[in-house]
């Protein structure tokens, strides 16, 4: 079983840690630990603690999107990181496309339920990770191409997808 603490540690690094970000091109608004004001209007982002950020990630991403069902630590970490970056349903669709790319059949519904989890857990983990990285990178390229203000983030997004 993958461990949340190991996965969220990677997310916090990728999201810049405690640094407060007020990027006018970021539609999420003020952000700390990757937690945005837009997604959490009732949270005092400027004073958000790491403990509170971890709790948000645990309940709103790890459990809500079913990442806890994935056994492999590397796959679970990648799905959590991509859920934070592109949204849980989109990250799950990338996982489902990756599962299909390695020869398993799952619905592409954006839900990491028992069928998707079982297929992910039974797949060759090295092949699945490679396919997942590719699917995530493709999705992030499409986002950057459709939103000109986001293109400045593309290089970092792709680095994160392929890490």
Secondary structure, DSSP 4 states (H G I P E B T S, - for coil): ---HHHHHHHHHHHTTTT--B--TT-TT-SEETTEETTTTTTS-GGG--HHHHHHHHIIIIIITTTGGG---HHHHHHHHHHHHHH-HHHHHHHHHHHHHHTT-----SS---HHHHHHHHHS-HHHHHHHHHHHHHHHHHHHHHH-GGGGGGHHHHHHHHH-
